[in-house]
Each structure stands twice: as structure tokens, then as C-alpha cells.
Amino acid sequence: MELSLRLRTICNMIDSCKTIADIGTDHGYIPIYLIKNKICDFAIACDINKGPLEKAKENIKLENLEDNISLRLGSGFDVITPGEANMAIIAGMGGHLIKDLIESGMEVFKSLDYLILQPVQNPDVLRKYIYDNGFEVIKEELCIDEKIFYEIIKIRYANKEKDINNIENSVENDIFYEVSRDLINKKHPLIDEFIQYKINKYSNILKYIQEDSSLANLRKKEVKEKIYKLEELLR
């Protein structure tokens, strides 16, 4: 079984553990990989949809891993009890949905050593939620797979007070919701290309705001400010 670069990057952020929970497991590729490579001893593969879970069941059977992977049908952390897993993964969902899943499964989140998140949309919404709630960001990663950028965030529960002097949490520096300060500081090899991709995206958005109204002009101003802040990161 060959993992995509996106999934391999997620797996490379996982420390050896006893039990992992994969929320939204789809076809069960990550749990299978982790068990086969002895990164974890047991996995709980969860999905809200029956179809993907049936496919995961077939894949698990092909690898003779029925005793190592438990399949559960349900939403988010609803099918996990606190302390049942050492760590969890929520990958391939939007930032708003991931935020909601963490909120609704807070007791499980608190019991984990860490949680790995890979939003496919609205990573800025997710980062703001993480920073605003004082959760600890352990590490961030970035990869490009099939010409698409993927951001991966490894966090753990913490209840740190929001530091108004911290540049990541400052309203004036909300660009760090868009682009990981961690990746900038460690000079990730893809970070400049990623920032340029963001600049191009917002420049295109600006072209399509043709309406001349107070609401449209406000949106133009917001987008221009975002482009300016992104360009500053490249200087």
C-alpha cells in the first residue's frame, strides 16, 4: 500500500504510541500504515459514513490486521472515550469542522498526548481557535502533493493565558493565522513558495471584486491589507 505524500507527512509527525484514533479514517490507510510500521500497537479507525468504513474493513482484512484495528461508525470523538487513545488525527476536513469536533470532544482531547490536524480549508480559522484557547502548538509541517499545499498542525491541550504581547496572538499580526510563524522561523523549504501562492490567491480575489459598494470596498481593503502583510513576510 503506497501512501500519498500528504498522508506520509502526517505519519512522520507521529511518535511511537500504544493506541491512535484516526477521526475520519476514510479507507483506513493511516491506521494500516502505522500498525505495519510498528509506530503504534493498536488503532481506532472512525468515520461518520458507512461506505468508507466498509472499504477500510476490506483493506484491514487484506493486511490481516483485524486484531489491531477497531472500526467505529460515528462523528468525531463521539465514539472514543477519554483515555482510550494516546493520540489522534483529524485530517482532510475543513477548519470550521475540525474546530467543532475538538469543541464537542473536549474531554477526549484533554486526555490525549497530542492531536494532529490537517485542514483542507480555512486553516486560519483553526489556528485562531488554537491560539485563542491557549492550546500548545508542538510542531507544524507543510507539504505539496499533486500541486496542492497541505498544512499540518500538531497540538496538545493546554490552558495557557493568551499573551497579548505574543506576535502570533496579536490582532495586528493576524497574518500568522494564515501562515505558520513556526514554519517561517525554521525556514521551511516550501514556505516562500507557499506565501507566494497565498499572494497570488488574494490578488485573484481582488480582481473579481468589481462591485462599487461600501461592502465591496471594505472587502477590497481587507484583501489588500492581507496581500501587503504576506509580501512583508517575503522581505
Phi, psi and omega in degrees: 000123183259120179277149173292163178299322178302310182290324178296320180296320176299312182297327180291346179267002184262127174277157177305135182209169181280307184224132177243144174248125179253105184272118186080052189291341182059248184265008175078018185296317183294310178303319179299313180299315183295321178290312183297328181264012175057033176277329173220159183272327186214150180225145173249113182258114185244145173205146181280342182252137184290323183302304179300325180293325176294321177294320177299320179300317179297316181296320179295320179295320179300329181265003180057044183245023182301329181278349184252348183228124177261129180262132181224131180265120179165175185264130172053226181275006183300332184260010179243140176258149180304133179088354183284331180235151177278325180211167181216161179233134169233106186231149174081020178237166178287156181300322179296315181293317179300316177303314180295322180293321177295315181301313184286339180246034187303322181294324176290315179304316180299330184276350183278150171293321176193167182225131178255128184240138176224089180285143176261341172220158174052049175297334178296321177297317181293315180298318179301317178298316180298311181294315184296333182262006175072018177289153183267125174273116181278315185196151172232152181221161182217136174217164176235121185229124183053042177068016178243133176280139175232129178257135182234130186236125179254118185229165170224158179292135173208164180232048182286143176290144179291123181269111184291344178271353181282123185300331181292331186258003183277135179301323181295340182242038182291359175296337179283357165283328182279318184232129182298123176294327179300316181291327177292313183297323181268009177051055178303137185301340181258359192294319180296319178297322180292317179297318179296322176300318179295318179300314180298320180298312182287331175295321177293321177300317181300322180297329185270356177271089186265333185296141178253082179223168181298321180292316180294320180294325176295318179296318178301317180298317180297317181292318179298319179297321180295317179298316180300315181294323178292318178298325177298327181292338181270354184271000000 
